[in-house]
Amino acid sequence: MGAAFDFDAIGDAFVEAALDPSRWDSAMEVAEKATRSAGALLFDVKGHLPGIPHSCAMAPSLNAYVRDGWIHRDERYRFGPLLERRGVATESDLLTDDDIAKHPYYQEFLAPFGLRWCAAVKVAAADEFWVLSLQRSIQQGPFTPDEMRQLAELSKQLGSAAAVARAIGFARVDAALDAFSATETPAVMLDRSGNVLLSNAPAERLLGRGLQITRRRLVSFDRTATDALDRSLKALLCSLDTAATMPPVPLPRLQGRPLLAYPLRLPKVSYNALAPCQAIVILIDPDARPPPPEAVLRSCFRLTTSEARLARKICSGQGVEAAADELGICYETGRNQLKSVFAKTQTHRQSELVALLTRLSNGR
């Protein structure tokens, strides 16, 4: 029988990370050391997203995992049913030694990093189902039956941390939604699959025959627009950048100019792949909120005439390239002017700028 794992250290680290999501990577370091593994990761079985909490030793292989598409071909996602029943699983539950010797996942992906063996530990609470993936090198060999029995006990202890993390994650969503509501900014919060979690009252006032929430999806009556929004959200969700933003997606209406949907992520809300909210869509109504006059922008923010003209174009839903072309300036000049506008308005992305300027035009 091998030495006992330090479950208390792992449990304490998980509780700390549940309370402070910035500590999930640190919790993986503790799990790696406490189980004498070569590395540790924590992922959500239901959503194959990047941004997985991981120990430092896993960084090179995780980069390849996402970059080369192994995240969508991970043989270990098949552990799900076994984990639900037993709390733990390993390669020998699915594959023979011959299978592993021939399988691309093990030979083309893991082997170049010196990795092979894994113990998957269920971390579940209610409908949350995470997996603590403990990695061992080719030289270390697989986890022993006694070690797997120990890890089955660990699985029972970690569910409470998942429940706390889930509750705090939703509290962050509520707080963000309240902040958008306070500024009368229509916002829709989405989960790992692009399904609607919550929407605020300003967003709901924009819903109707032209734009609806159907089966938890944000859907335009124009199929092409819905497809464009879905593609934009998919690209956003696959991004490793927790502060990513996408260009606006026009959503045609039966009357009036199209709504502008700005998909984005906020680091405090979509902090990693375990967060309940993975994306936010800000909706702007150009008819209800026309861009403020150039004179107002120059006066309020000390924008130059050129910067004010560009800001108004951006506020109307144009991208930098289209706005620059219409204004007769090169793309690089437009980018530099937009950077200056961001600095002067104390915003960081187009969606923030649009929300600020349209509130200004409404006198809010």
ChimeraX attribute file (.defattr): number of C-alpha atoms within 10 A of each C-alpha:
attribute: neighborCount
match mode: 1-to-1
recipient: residues
	/A:1	7
	/A:2	8
	/A:3	9
	/A:4	11
	/A:5	17
	/A:6	15
	/A:7	19
	/A:8	12
	/A:9	14
	/A:10	23
	/A:11	20
	/A:12	15
	/A:13	21
	/A:14	27
	/A:15	20
	/A:16	18
	/A:17	21
	/A:18	23
	/A:19	17
	/A:20	12
	/A:21	23
	/A:22	15
	/A:23	17
	/A:24	25
	/A:25	20
	/A:26	19
	/A:27	27
	/A:28	27
	/A:29	24
	/A:30	23
	/A:31	28
	/A:32	24
	/A:33	17
	/A:34	16
	/A:35	23
	/A:36	16
	/A:37	20
	/A:38	21
	/A:39	25
	/A:40	28
	/A:41	25
	/A:42	25
	/A:43	22
	/A:44	19
	/A:45	17
	/A:46	13
	/A:47	14
	/A:48	20
	/A:49	22
	/A:50	20
	/A:51	22
	/A:52	19
	/A:53	26
	/A:54	24
	/A:55	22
	/A:56	16
	/A:57	13
	/A:58	19
	/A:59	14
	/A:60	10
	/A:61	16
	/A:62	20
	/A:63	13
	/A:64	15
	/A:65	19
	/A:66	19
	/A:67	11
	/A:68	12
	/A:69	11
	/A:70	15
	/A:71	16
	/A:72	12
	/A:73	13
	/A:74	13
	/A:75	16
	/A:76	17
	/A:77	16
	/A:78	12
	/A:79	21
	/A:80	19
	/A:81	11
	/A:82	16
	/A:83	21
	/A:84	15
	/A:85	10
	/A:86	13
	/A:87	24
	/A:88	27
	/A:89	26
	/A:90	21
	/A:91	20
	/A:92	13
	/A:93	10
	/A:94	14
	/A:95	13
	/A:96	10
	/A:97	10
	/A:98	8
	/A:99	13
	/A:100	17
	/A:101	12
	/A:102	11
	/A:103	14
	/A:104	15
	/A:105	18
	/A:106	19
	/A:107	16
	/A:108	11
	/A:109	18
	/A:110	18
	/A:111	14
	/A:112	11
	/A:113	15
	/A:114	17
	/A:115	22
	/A:116	22
	/A:117	23
	/A:118	24
	/A:119	24
	/A:120	29
	/A:121	28
	/A:122	30
	/A:123	27
	/A:124	22
	/A:125	17
	/A:126	10
	/A:127	7
	/A:128	16
	/A:129	19
	/A:130	22
	/A:131	23
	/A:132	23
	/A:133	25
	/A:134	23
	/A:135	24
	/A:136	23
	/A:137	18
	/A:138	15
	/A:139	10
	/A:140	15
	/A:141	12
	/A:142	18
	/A:143	19
	/A:144	12
	/A:145	11
	/A:146	13
	/A:147	17
	/A:148	18
	/A:149	13
	/A:150	16
	/A:151	23
	/A:152	19
	/A:153	14
	/A:154	22
	/A:155	20
	/A:156	14
	/A:157	16
	/A:158	22
	/A:159	21
	/A:160	18
	/A:161	22
	/A:162	22
	/A:163	18
	/A:164	16
	/A:165	24
	/A:166	20
	/A:167	15
	/A:168	18
	/A:169	22
	/A:170	16
	/A:171	14
	/A:172	18
	/A:173	24
	/A:174	17
	/A:175	12
	/A:176	18
	/A:177	21
	/A:178	15
	/A:179	13
	/A:180	20
	/A:181	17
	/A:182	10
	/A:183	13
	/A:184	16
	/A:185	22
	/A:186	23
	/A:187	27
	/A:188	26
	/A:189	26
	/A:190	25
	/A:191	18
	/A:192	24
	/A:193	17
	/A:194	20
	/A:195	19
	/A:196	21
	/A:197	19
	/A:198	16
	/A:199	19
	/A:200	18
	/A:201	15
	/A:202	18
	/A:203	19
	/A:204	15
	/A:205	9
	/A:206	16
	/A:207	14
	/A:208	13
	/A:209	10
	/A:210	17
	/A:211	20
	/A:212	16
	/A:213	16
	/A:214	11
	/A:215	9
	/A:216	13
	/A:217	16
	/A:218	19
	/A:219	20
	/A:220	24
	/A:221	16
	/A:222	14
	/A:223	11
	/A:224	12
	/A:225	16
	/A:226	20
	/A:227	13
	/A:228	14
	/A:229	23
	/A:230	17
	/A:231	12
	/A:232	19
	/A:233	25
	/A:234	15
	/A:235	14
	/A:236	23
	/A:237	28
	/A:238	14
	/A:239	17
	/A:240	15
	/A:241	17
	/A:242	21
	/A:243	17
	/A:244	17
	/A:245	23
	/A:246	18
	/A:247	18
	/A:248	24
	/A:249	22
	/A:250	21
	/A:251	24
	/A:252	19
	/A:253	16
	/A:254	12
	/A:255	7
	/A:256	11
	/A:257	14
	/A:258	18
	/A:259	23
	/A:260	24
	/A:261	24
	/A:262	25
	/A:263	27
	/A:264	25
	/A:265	24
	/A:266	17
	/A:267	12
	/A:268	16
	/A:269	25
	/A:270	26
	/A:271	20
	/A:272	23
	/A:273	22
	/A:274	26
	/A:275	22
	/A:276	25
	/A:277	27
	/A:278	29
	/A:279	30
	/A:280	30
	/A:281	27
	/A:282	22
	/A:283	25
	/A:284	28
	/A:285	19
	/A:286	18
	/A:287	12
	/A:288	12
	/A:289	18
	/A:290	18
	/A:291	23
	/A:292	19
	/A:293	13
	/A:294	19
	/A:295	14
	/A:296	16
	/A:297	24
	/A:298	16
	/A:299	10
	/A:300	12
	/A:301	14
	/A:302	15
	/A:303	21
	/A:304	17
	/A:305	13
	/A:306	14
	/A:307	21
	/A:308	23
	/A:309	20
	/A:310	25
	/A:311	27
	/A:312	21
	/A:313	20
	/A:314	23
	/A:315	25
	/A:316	21
	/A:317	25
	/A:318	21
	/A:319	15
	/A:320	23
	/A:321	16
	/A:322	15
	/A:323	22
	/A:324	22
	/A:325	12
	/A:326	13
	/A:327	14
	/A:328	10
	/A:329	13
	/A:330	14
	/A:331	15
	/A:332	12
	/A:333	13
	/A:334	22
	/A:335	15
	/A:336	12
	/A:337	21
	/A:338	22
	/A:339	16
	/A:340	15
	/A:341	23
	/A:342	17
	/A:343	12
	/A:344	13
	/A:345	18
	/A:346	13
	/A:347	16
	/A:348	14
	/A:349	17
	/A:350	23
	/A:351	25
	/A:352	15
	/A:353	20
	/A:354	27
	/A:355	21
	/A:356	18
	/A:357	24
	/A:358	23
	/A:359	18
	/A:360	17
	/A:361	16
	/A:362	12
	/A:363	8
	/A:364	10
